[in-house]
Structures are given as structure tokens and as C-alpha cells.
Amino acid sequence: MGIRALQTTDYRTDYAGYTASGNQRVNDFYNGLSSASEKSDSNGVGEVLGLTMIPYNDMMSYGMSAFYSDQSTEKDPIIRVSSNYGGEQRYYDVSVNEVNPRNASQLEMFALSCYQDDKGITDGGTYGSFTRLKAYAQNAADNGYGIDLQNPDNASTKMNWVSMLQDMANVYLQNSQTNTQYLDCSGLASTLEKLSDRLEETGTNN
């Protein structure tokens, strides 16, 4: 698989001027973002919080990186995601408090996971909790639950990450050799479910 290098230091100032690219796959990817994400008018600060890849076609994937936005606060944390999906460098600010794990895209869950790992809400481990989320999602797809995130057509598709984790926890529970995965899935599902419940109680539901 070809991997396009991810640019993480090219901070632009013309963020508000994104237009349709002429590439339908790229347009669909960015148009699928919810109100939790908006074109960035900020700069990234601090160290990189996480890196991930999004499949573009069967031969190529593109990268995303996450930093705190310089507009982020303790009460309103904002993650600045940089992506060169489709070969076009774009920047989006993701309001962590508005990401609903029951209805979120990969970009939004990537931002949320990076924030939660940094704050110790979730265990980032070696490669970050989002890497594990994607692995569980792929395992779920292989077992007939949810969507296949390796399918480029699903790059911007929103999914219920809570339900996916709960389904996979039940699968892992049936095998004594996957007890570690069961415990991890259950823990992640519980954390995300509580967050989603709070959002829905306050009327913030993407």
C-alpha cells in the first residue's frame, strides 16, 4: 500500500477559503463532517497528540495528525486535525464536547480519542486508543457488525462506536483467549457511552 507523507508543520492562514475540489471522494469526505467539526482558523500548539491513516483507494492511504488548537480551553477543548486526504492539505477544528460517539466519523473519533488519551480518560497505550478502536471496528465488520473502515467508500461514514464496542465485547467474552480484548472493549464502550448519554441529555447530538 502506498503511503503519502503527512505534513504537520505547514500552518496556513487561509483556512476559511476551502472550496469544492472537483474530486468527489474528497468532497464527500469533508462534507460528511458534522457540526462538531469546522474549518480551522487556528494554529496547532504543543506536541502531536496522534497520527492515523485513512484509506483513499485500494492502493493509497492518507494521513491525519492531531494537535491542540490555540483556541482550546479546559471547558471547551478543541483539537486541530490536519489531513492531506486526497492530496489536499486541510485543517479542521473539532470541538471535543460536541462529538457524539454514537454518531461520529473517523476524523471526529480520532480527535476525541487523542484528547481522551492525553487527559488520561482512556489508555492510549503505545499507539493510541483510536488505533485500537479501528482494529475493533475491523474485527466487528469481519463478524458482521457495523461498517468496514478499510473500505475507502466508508472514509467519511458516521457510525455508532458505542454499539460496535459492545457487540465486540460480547464476542470476545465467549473466548477465554480474548479476555484482554473483552476488558478493553468494555472499558472503552463504557467511557464513550457515558459521554454520549451526557451529550444527548443536553441536546447536543450530531
GUSE-487160 format. One line per field, with one value per residue (C-alpha): x, y, z. Coordinates in nm, 4 decimals. Layout:
residues N
X <- c(X_...)
Y <- c(Y_...)
Z <- c(Z_...)
This chain:
residues 206
X <- c(0.0000_0.1370_0.1509_0.1561_0.3713_0.1803_0.2627_0.2360_0.4221_0.2760_0.0453_-0.1698_-0.3745_-0.6341_-0.8425_-1.1805_-1.1493_-1.1913_-1.3950_-1.5111_-1.2065_-1.3522_-1.2712_-1.5986_-1.4317_-1.2516_-1.5676_-1.7727_-1.5107_-1.5153_-1.8857_-1.9598_-1.8271_-2.0823_-2.1265_-1.8575_-1.6007_-1.5383_-1.2693_-0.9803_-0.8936_-0.6477_-0.2936_-0.1834_0.0103_0.2189_0.3268_0.1403_-0.1327_-0.1769_-0.1386_-0.3637_-0.4312_-0.7499_-0.7814_-0.8345_-0.8408_-0.7117_-0.3570_-0.3187_-0.3961_-0.3579_-0.2643_-0.4215_-0.2467_-0.3925_-0.2773_-0.4494_-0.5864_-0.4545_-0.8237_-0.8714_-0.9661_-1.0236_-1.4007_-1.4109_-1.1302_-1.0635_-0.8456_-0.6925_-0.6801_-0.4537_-0.5300_-0.3896_-0.6736_-0.6864_-0.3591_-0.5115_-0.3832_-0.6767_-0.7208_-1.0289_-1.1049_-1.3024_-1.4957_-1.4499_-1.7634_-1.9791_-1.8540_-2.1185_-1.9604_-2.2943_-2.2820_-1.9288_-1.6933_-1.3390_-1.1975_-1.4179_-1.3436_-0.9736_-0.9842_-1.1911_-0.9639_-0.6499_-0.7984_-0.9149_-0.5773_-0.3958_-0.6179_-0.5892_-0.9605_-0.8663_-0.5463_-0.3554_-0.1102_0.1650_-0.0242_-0.3311_-0.6815_-0.8047_-0.5757_-0.7477_-1.0900_-1.0163_-0.8906_-1.2071_-1.4207_-1.2479_-1.2969_-1.6615_-1.7025_-1.5439_-1.8046_-2.0960_-2.1280_-2.1024_-1.9092_-1.5717_-1.3398_-1.0849_-1.3319_-1.2434_-1.6128_-1.6661_-1.3961_-1.6485_-1.9317_-2.0623_-2.1041_-2.2138_-1.8825_-2.0514_-2.2678_-1.9736_-1.7626_-2.0466_-2.1034_-1.7347_-1.7083_-1.9786_-1.7881_-1.4600_-1.6329_-1.7113_-1.3424_-1.1097_-0.8155_-0.9614_-1.0284_-0.7873_-0.9778_-1.3063_-1.1927_-1.0563_-1.3703_-1.5947_-1.3952_-1.3913_-1.7617_-1.8487_-1.6452_-1.7938_-2.1465_-2.1348_-2.0093_-2.2818_-2.5513_-2.4396_-2.4480_-2.7957_-2.9226_-2.8039_-2.9417_-2.6031_-2.6411_-2.4666)
Y <- c(0.0000_0.3404_0.5915_0.9630_1.1595_1.3584_1.7276_1.8510_2.1804_2.3692_2.6054_2.8124_3.1250_3.0933_2.8250_2.9821_2.9541_2.5818_2.5123_2.2007_2.0246_1.8643_1.5272_1.3720_1.1388_1.4301_1.6421_1.3606_1.3042_1.6637_1.7247_1.4316_1.6156_1.7247_2.0439_1.9196_1.9998_2.3231_2.4643_2.5700_2.9327_2.8391_2.7103_2.3827_2.4079_2.1663_1.8190_1.5982_1.4065_1.1310_1.0075_0.7857_0.6853_0.6945_0.4732_0.6653_0.3719_0.0164_0.1384_0.4503_0.5947_0.9484_1.0731_1.2771_1.4339_1.5960_1.8884_2.1115_2.4249_2.7532_2.8349_2.5291_2.5798_2.3444_2.3970_2.3879_2.1627_2.1897_1.9526_2.0770_1.7954_1.8234_1.5974_1.5624_1.3349_1.3224_1.5145_1.8416_1.9739_2.0901_2.1773_2.1273_2.2206_1.9552_2.0624_1.7668_1.8494_1.8079_1.4709_1.2038_0.8565_0.7083_0.9063_1.0095_0.9934_0.8611_1.2142_1.3136_0.9989_1.0397_1.3891_1.2734_0.9753_1.1882_1.4257_1.1468_0.9738_1.2958_1.3590_1.0021_0.9359_0.6446_0.4430_0.5460_0.2604_0.2598_0.3731_0.5492_0.4279_0.5230_0.2586_0.0016_0.1409_0.0912_-0.2627_-0.3491_-0.1893_-0.4004_-0.7126_-0.6154_-0.5773_-0.9193_-1.0598_-0.8851_-0.5879_-0.2329_-0.0996_-0.1856_0.1085_-0.0353_0.0258_0.3687_0.4335_0.4429_0.7007_0.9664_0.7389_0.8023_0.5020_0.4059_0.3346_0.2509_-0.0205_-0.1604_-0.1914_-0.3509_-0.6064_-0.6936_-0.7142_-0.9814_-1.1671_-1.1531_-1.2664_-1.6019_-1.6920_-1.7139_-1.6268_-1.2836_-1.1724_-0.8786_-0.7534_-0.8025_-0.5887_-0.3173_-0.3105_-0.2992_-0.0155_0.1917_0.1269_0.2383_0.5585_0.6517_0.5566_0.7904_1.0721_1.0104_0.9981_1.3365_1.4886_1.3563_1.4787_1.8303_1.8181_1.8059_1.5201_1.5229)
Z <- c(0.0000_-0.0912_0.1924_0.1218_0.3647_0.6246_0.6559_1.0138_1.0155_0.7195_0.9084_0.6745_0.7318_0.4534_0.6257_0.5543_0.1776_0.1157_-0.1959_-0.3757_-0.5103_-0.8203_-0.6634_-0.5470_-0.2974_-0.1310_-0.1305_0.0227_0.2927_0.4141_0.3522_0.5821_0.8856_1.1443_1.3413_1.5796_1.3099_1.1275_0.9024_1.1168_1.1755_1.4486_1.4817_1.6312_1.9563_2.1576_2.0625_1.8188_2.0018_1.7487_1.3938_1.1855_0.8264_0.6188_0.3074_-0.0163_-0.2547_-0.2640_-0.3264_-0.1157_0.2262_0.3541_0.6976_0.9739_1.2713_1.5813_1.7941_2.0429_1.8812_2.0169_2.0810_2.3029_2.6682_2.9603_2.9348_2.5556_2.4322_2.0602_1.8613_1.5367_1.2823_0.9810_0.6866_0.3378_0.2287_-0.1488_-0.1688_-0.0439_0.2886_0.5005_0.8661_1.0824_1.4419_1.6273_1.9350_2.1673_2.3657_2.0542_1.9301_1.9880_1.9791_1.8752_1.5501_1.4594_1.1642_1.1826_1.1846_1.4777_1.6771_1.6077_1.7596_2.0577_2.1217_2.1093_2.3662_2.5971_2.5785_2.6608_2.9623_3.0873_3.0349_2.8112_2.7957_2.4868_2.5202_2.2590_1.9505_2.0918_2.1700_1.8219_1.6730_1.8939_1.8051_1.4366_1.5000_1.6925_1.4205_1.1561_1.3650_1.4053_1.0290_0.9792_1.2199_1.0502_1.2859_1.1538_0.8574_0.7086_0.7771_0.5344_0.2522_0.1062_0.0410_0.4185_0.4936_0.5984_0.7112_1.0604_1.2842_1.6323_1.8019_2.1333_1.9815_1.7859_2.1011_2.2955_2.0193_2.0065_2.3857_2.3751_2.1030_2.2938_2.6135_2.4525_2.4212_2.7204_2.4950_2.4162_2.7733_2.7362_2.4323_2.6166_2.9085_2.6795_2.4631_2.7679_2.9208_2.6023_2.5435_2.8967_2.8671_2.5300_2.6334_2.9338_2.7120_2.4552_2.7236_2.8582_2.5106_2.4412_2.7787_2.6966_2.3431_2.1695_1.9245_1.5856)
